[in-house]
Amino acid sequence: MKRTLVAATVTALALTVAPSAVAKEIEQAQVCGTDGCTTVGSGDHAALVNGGPPRTPPTAARFYKVRIDIGTGAGHTERLDVAAVPERKALRGDDGTWMEMPPALAAAVAKAARGHHAFPAADLAGAAPAPRAPSAPADSPLWPEGVLIAIALAGVGVALVRAVRPSGRFGPASS
């Protein structure tokens, strides 16, 4: 029992003397388009790290790159590269995970992206394939050969009608 009390006291003392954990915080964030980047104001930093729940990959659409530098303590920084797809209300994390884009994050991205051109949908990695377009109706097996045959048969029919005499017999009409 004495050992348990000593262990508990040492543990409690270690916890009270231990330095507090260094909080991770955003040092810098940018929203980038094909024509450059805009730094996100510190008032919007909290919205950038609040990704929504997981979701299935959306079909490709225009997107912006969001770069977030997070200070992890002792002068170390981690960079997160996120793809923001406003049209699909989706985010793709740097690990490839797709998430729903919360409204506050969508507003922060829209504000920083104002004036920038989005990256083309074709460059969006990890998106779901686009739905197949309905196939064009198959060409008629009678086109154009069938039409030509119909015209030829009509010509033969006209020739036969002209060739029939009033008596209903074939041959030249007598005068």
C-alpha positions in Angstrom: 0.0 0.0 0.0 2.9 2.3 0.8 4.3 1.7 -2.7 1.0 2.5 -4.3 0.8 5.8 -2.4 4.4 6.7 -3.3 3.7 5.9 -7.0 0.6 8.0 -7.0 2.4 10.9 -5.4 5.3 10.8 -7.9 2.8 10.6 -10.8 0.8 13.6 -9.4 4.0 15.6 -8.9 5.2 14.8 -12.4 1.9 15.9 -13.9 1.8 19.2 -12.0 5.4 20.0 -12.9 5.2 18.9 -16.5 5.1 21.7 -19.0 1.8 22.3 -20.6 1.3 20.8 -24.1 2.2 23.1 -26.9 -1.0 24.0 -28.8 -0.9 23.7 -32.5 -2.0 26.8 -34.3 -2.1 28.1 -37.9 0.9 30.3 -38.7 -0.2 31.1 -42.3 -2.9 30.0 -44.7 -3.4 30.7 -48.4 -6.1 30.0 -51.0 -4.5 29.6 -54.4 -5.9 29.6 -57.9 -4.2 29.3 -61.3 -3.1 33.0 -61.1 -1.7 33.2 -57.6 -2.5 33.0 -53.9 -4.2 35.2 -51.3 -3.3 35.0 -47.6 -6.3 34.1 -45.4 -6.8 36.5 -42.5 -6.3 35.2 -39.0 -10.0 35.7 -38.3 -10.8 32.9 -40.7 -8.1 30.4 -39.5 -10.4 28.5 -37.2 -12.8 27.8 -40.1 -10.0 26.4 -42.2 -9.2 23.6 -39.8 -12.8 22.6 -39.2 -13.3 20.0 -42.0 -16.7 18.4 -42.1 -17.7 14.7 -41.9 -16.3 12.2 -44.4 -18.0 11.8 -47.8 -17.7 10.0 -51.0 -15.6 11.6 -53.7 -17.5 14.1 -55.8 -17.4 14.3 -59.5 -14.7 16.7 -60.7 -15.3 20.4 -60.7 -13.2 23.5 -60.6 -11.2 23.8 -57.3 -8.8 25.9 -55.3 -5.7 24.8 -53.4 -5.7 25.7 -49.7 -2.2 25.7 -48.0 -2.2 25.7 -44.3 1.1 26.0 -42.3 0.6 24.8 -38.7 3.2 25.4 -36.0 3.7 22.3 -34.0 6.1 23.8 -31.4 9.9 24.1 -31.1 10.0 26.0 -34.4 8.6 23.1 -36.4 5.9 23.6 -39.0 3.6 21.1 -40.8 2.0 22.0 -44.2 -1.4 20.8 -45.1 -2.5 21.0 -48.7 -6.2 20.8 -49.2 -8.3 20.9 -52.4 -11.5 23.0 -51.9 -14.2 22.3 -54.4 -16.9 24.9 -53.7 -19.3 23.8 -56.5 -19.5 20.3 -54.8 -19.2 21.6 -51.2 -16.3 19.2 -50.8 -12.7 19.2 -49.5 -10.0 16.7 -50.2 -7.4 16.5 -47.4 -3.7 16.0 -48.1 -4.2 12.3 -47.3 -6.8 11.9 -50.0 -9.8 11.8 -47.6 -12.9 13.6 -48.9 -15.0 15.7 -46.5 -18.1 17.9 -46.6 -17.2 21.6 -46.7 -18.8 23.4 -43.7 -20.4 26.7 -44.5 -17.9 28.7 -42.5 -15.0 27.1 -44.4 -16.8 27.7 -47.8 -17.2 31.4 -46.9 -13.5 31.7 -45.9 -12.4 30.1 -49.2 -14.8 32.2 -51.3 -13.6 35.4 -49.6 -9.9 34.5 -50.2 -10.5 33.1 -53.7 -12.3 36.3 -54.9 -10.5 37.5 -58.1 -8.6 34.2 -58.6 -9.2 31.7 -61.4 -9.9 28.2 -60.1 -7.9 25.2 -61.2 -9.6 23.1 -64.0 -11.7 20.1 -63.0 -9.5 17.9 -65.1 -6.6 18.5 -62.6 -8.6 17.4 -59.5 -7.1 14.2 -58.2 -9.2 11.6 -56.5 -12.6 12.8 -57.9 -15.2 10.3 -58.9 -15.6 9.7 -62.6 -18.2 11.8 -64.4 -21.4 10.0 -65.1 -21.6 8.6 -68.6 -23.3 10.8 -71.1 -26.3 9.1 -72.8 -25.1 7.5 -75.9 -26.2 8.9 -79.2 -28.9 7.0 -81.0 -27.5 4.3 -83.1 -27.4 5.0 -86.8 -30.2 3.4 -88.7 -29.0 0.3 -90.5 -31.0 1.6 -93.5 -29.0 4.8 -93.8 -27.9 5.7 -96.4 -28.1 2.5 -98.3 -31.8 1.9 -97.4 -32.7 5.3 -98.6 -31.0 4.7 -101.9 -32.8 1.4 -102.3 -36.2 3.1 -101.5 -35.5 5.7 -104.2 -34.6 3.1 -106.7 -37.7 1.1 -106.0 -39.8 4.2 -106.3 -38.3 4.9 -109.6 -39.0 1.4 -110.8 -42.6 1.8 -109.6 -43.1 5.0 -111.5 -41.6 3.4 -114.6 -44.0 0.5 -114.3 -47.0 2.8 -113.9 -46.1 4.7 -117.0 -45.5 1.5 -118.9 -48.9 0.1 -118.1 -51.5 0.6 -120.9 -55.0 1.6 -120.1 -56.1 -2.1 -120.5 -53.8 -3.0 -117.6 -51.3 -4.8 -119.8 -47.6 -4.1 -120.0 -46.1 -2.8 -123.1 -46.2 0.4 -125.1 -49.4 2.2 -125.4 -51.0 2.0 -128.8 -52.3 5.1 -130.4 
